Amino acid sequence: MSETGKVYLVGAGVGNEDYLTIKGKQLLGMTEVVIYDALVDESLLNLVPENCLKLSVGKRGGQASTPQAKINQLLVAYCLQGKQVVRLKSGDPFIFGRANEEIAALRDGGCNFELIPGISSVLAAPLLAGISLTEKNLSRCFAVLSGHQPDQLDWLALARIDTLVILMGGRSLSIIVENLINNGRSQYEPIAIICNCGRAKQQIFRGTLTDIVEITTGVSLSPAVIVIGKVVKLSNQDSREVGSSHAPLANKTILVTRSLEQSSKFTTLLQQQGARVVEMPALEITSPSSWVDLDRAIANLAQFQWLILTSANGVNYFFERLTSLGYDARALGGVKIAVVGRKTAAVLQKRHLNPDFIPPDYVADSLVVNFPESLMGQKILFPRVETGGREVLVRELTSKGAEVIEVAAYQSKCPKQIATEPWQALKQQQIDVITFASSKTVRNFYQLLQQQLSSDRAVQSILENVCLASIGPQTSKTCRELLGRFDLEAEEYTLEGLTTAIANYKLI
């Protein structure tokens, strides 16, 4: 037996990592070679290490495919080289996955191997379509079959089973329908076809054995799961309605363009409304190019009457630097703090400090208009982003007689390129909404698209059927300038407000 090499036959489940087992995700994170099927969601390949060898051995009907013997050879060869290998198979390895042939080859080659179960589309697709495979008096049993070679099946026996679940039956749909009707199944028996289950482009077609072929004429039904039986009509869903959730954003895919560090809360808010979220960081938050100005300001905090913080990043970087220089919150004993936005206030409160002033409209302009005392002669410290921030706040404060000392507390950069998963989702028109929480995310998003596309017309084309959602007026203005439009704007300029606006917006 190989001492160090091992092959893991891993069920990839359906769709993205949301439906992958914890064990499967752990193995992908440490594998040296991944050998994967055509139906495996490409986003799962983002989970493997950068130096991992990725080999596609997909088999699709009517297309060039990797012979099973070649797959077996690859598994054995890499295992005997001492590699940790993940054989990533769609769904569950033992449901029409030809895993036994690969296991036999591994045994013959003296290779270590382990089986990791996955969620099969047999169970996941009906569930995501709101169809219960078993139901008292309607479905006391169900059978699972492959529609790949319908002429080899006992249709007389199958026609008598309450519920049928058919994989790989899209190309044989008319033959399946004909065989069931000819063997005694009612021509009005309900049928549902779930295409691309668990993915952003999941689609469900419903009908009866009489009309389902006509309903799906011209539609690619691969990959698809076919469910036939009276339980289909219990779900009470439209023939093209997608998914089982009734949340406002169910079955909608939303692209979040915040920084990686800031996206988790927004992602959670959207997921709670039923959305599938694809994260595309359009900002990278780092330390400033120099700490000199901020360090000097911290050493002279007693000179300032006010500290203005306009973002969570400003709060975090300012106080982390304060601490690293040997100070604590007591250094601010004589300084009042003004913040912009409820989230900024919440981040400040986590440091056991309450702001002295929060403007009512959660925007910087409102801070000047509603400032609680005369600005004349006030000395204000403003730790901010190093470049690209709005200048209007400083200009307005200065015009009211304040002396504003701006210091760089952090940098906000544009990433070098778009990650694979969001780019594929954009190209394949899987995105329903793109969210922008600042003007800078709009500018960086536009820059990243320009790197990938040849012209502004191409940028407009890829965004043609996508809703552009803005957190507030300034962000909307930048959307209009660079992207040509915005489709909705939050009434309350917060992530919660933006989530509410998207949930209330009529998405097609």
Secondary structure, DSSP 4 states (H G I P E B T S, - for coil): --SS-EEEEEE-BSSSGGGS-HHHHHHHTT-SEEEE-TTS-GGGGGGS-TT-EEEE----TTS----HHHHHHHHHHHHHTT-EEEEEESB-TTSSS-HHHHHHHHHHTT--EEEE----HHHHHHHHTT--S-BTTTBS-EEEEE-SSGGGS-HHHHTTSSEEEEES-GGGHHHHHHHHHHTT--TT-EEEEEESTTSTT-EEEEEETTTHHHHTTT----SEEEEESGGGGGG---TT---S--STTTT-EEEE-S-TTTHHHHHHHHHHTT-EEEE----EEE--S--HHHHHHHHTGGG-SEEEE-SHHHHHHHHHHHHHTT--GGGGTT-EEEESSHHHHHHHHTTT---SB--TTSSHHHHHHT-SS--TT-EEEEEEESSS--SHHHHHHHHTT-EEEEEEEEEEE--SS--HHHHHHHHTT--SEEEESSHHHHHHHHHHHHHHSSSHHHHHHHTTT-EEEESSHHHHHHHHHHHS--SEE-SSSSHHHHHHHHHHS---
